[in-house]
Amino acid sequence: MKFIPTAIPDVVVIEPAVFGDDRGWFMESFNEAKFHHGLAELGLPAPRPFVQDNHSCSKAGVLRGLHYQLPPHPQGKLVRVSKGAAFDVAVDIRRGSPTFGKWVGVELTAANHRQLWIPEGFAHGFMALEDDTHFLYKTTDVYARDCERSIRWDDADIGIQWPAVAGLTPGLAPKDAQAPWMRDADLFTFGATLSAS
């Protein structure tokens, strides 16, 4: 596995080794020891154990986000696309962080096999770039409705440059269309203990 830091050092692109021949290909999509070692090599802490896997399917132009959960159930996410393609985004929402309000975006596709590690304290969202895009992610905490929050996908203070998908208007869930601006949202504090564990 290759671990590639992004413009926000806490967010990391992971490229697994893919072994192919005339029969197809094989890859190790997750290995805890290698994952922890790769993060440690970049000076980053090991996350809490992954406790939930999620899988969504989206049409081209569907935008899901920006989502996060507050303590005591914040979620770190290891995300990938198993079919299709998506533009994946992480936003630092830790007040006092050197990269507060900054974002990074990475194209994840079934063909490039890339994954993105998004630690607790970040908002996350993605736009499907193709029909029938399958998005998988592991989380470090379970879904908790009372802790669930979101921020507007088009918040000018963040300024995410979402891709245009064949001229489609982003397809949003009602809760995402009505999400608050970052300046009005419940956020994290940099350096604060995020979980009860």
N, C-alpha and C positions, 0 to 999 in steps of 0.2 A: 504494500500500500504506500502511496505517495501522499504526503500531507503538505498542502500548499497554503500559506497564510494569505489572507485577503487584505484590503486596505484597512479593515478593522481587525486587529490581530487576534481577537477572541474567536472570530468566525473563520472557519477553515474548510477549504475544498479538499476532498479526499478522492484520490483516483486509485481504485482497487486494481490489482494485477488481474488481467484477463487472459486466459489460456484458450486458444482456439485451434481447431484443425478442421478437416473436411466434414466432420460430424456436427460441428457447431462450436460452442465455447462454454467455459466454466469460469466462475469467479467466486471468491469468498466475499460475500457482501458485508459480513460483520465478524470481527474477531475481537473480543474484549481486550485481551492482552496487547494486541497490536494497536488497537485504537488508543488505549491508555498510553502506550509507549510513544506513539506518533504525536500525541498532544504534549507529552512531557518533553519531547525533543524540541518543541516550539516554546517551552517554558509555560505551558498551560496546565491547569489542574485537571485531574480525572473527574468526570462528572459522576453524579449519583447513578446507580444502576438504572438501566432501561426497564420500565415496568408495563409499557403498553405499546402496541403496534397499531397504526391506523393506515387505511387505504382508501383513497378517493379516486373517482373517475370524472373527468370534466371534458366538456366540449371546447373547441377552439374559442378563445376570447373570454372564457370564464376566469374571473379574478376572485381569489379567496384570500381575505386578509384585510387589514393587518391584525393578526390575532396574537394573544399572549394570555398567560394566567399569572395572577399575583400570588404572593405567599398567603397561606402556607403550602400552596400547590403549584409553584412555578414549574414550567416545563422547558428543559433543554430538548432539542430536536435534532435527530440525524435523518436527513431527508434524501430521497432519490426518486427517479422516474423509471418505471419498469416498462412502460410503453408510451410512445409519443414524445412530447417535449414540453418543457415549462421554463419560464423565466422566474427564478426563485430569489426572494429578497429577505434580508435581515436588517432590522433597524435597531440601533442602540438606544434604549429608552431608560437608561440608568442615569438619573440626574447626578451631575458631578463627574461623570466619566469624561475622559479626554476626547472620546468620540461620540458624546451624547448627541442624538439627533441625526447622526450620519447613517448612511445606508450602503450596503453592497448588494449587487445583483449578479447572479450566475445562471447561465443556461444549463439546465440538467436535461439530458435526453437518454432514451433507451440505448442509443448508439454510443454515447460517450461514457456511460456507466458512472459518471461523476456523482458524488454525494456532497452534501453541505452540512457541516456541524454548526448549529446555532445554539449557543448556551442560554441558560436561564438569564432573564434580564433583557431579552431582545423580543421585539415584535417580529412576526413572520407572515409572509404572504407570497402567493405565486399566481402567475397567469399562465393558463394552458395555451400553448402555441399551435397545437394540433387537436383535431377531434380525437376522442377516445384516449385521452392522456391519463395514464394511471400513475398516481403519486403515492408513494409509501413513506411513512416516517415512524421512527421509534421515539418515544418520549420518556423523560426521566420522572414523570409523575402522571397520575391518572387524570382524566377529564374531571373538572370540578366546576359546575355551573356557577357557583357563588364567586369563584375566583376569576372567571372568564371575563376578558376585556378585549376591546378592539380600538383601533385608530383608523381614521379615514385614509383610504388608499391613495388619495390625491392631495394629501396635506402639503400645501406650498412650503411650509417650514421644513419639511423633509425633502421634498423635490425629487421623488423617485421618477426616473425616466423609464416608464413602462413601454414595452414595444407595441407597435401597432400590429394588429393581427387582421390582415385582409380587410382593413377599414372597419372592423367590427367595434361597436361600443362595448366596453368591458361589461361582462355579465356578472351581476352582483347579487348576493343574497340581501334581503331587506335589512338585516342587522348590519351588514357591511356598508350599505348605502347610507345608513343613518348613524354610523359610528362618529364619535366626537373627534375634534381636532386634537393633535398631540398636546397643545397648550392647555386643554381642558380635561385631559385624560388622567386617570390614576396611573402613576408610573412607579418605577423602582428607584432606589437610592444607591449610587455606586458605593461598593464596599460593605453594604449592609448584608446581614445573613439572610439568604433568600428562602431557606427551607427550615422546617422544624426538625429535620433529622440531624 
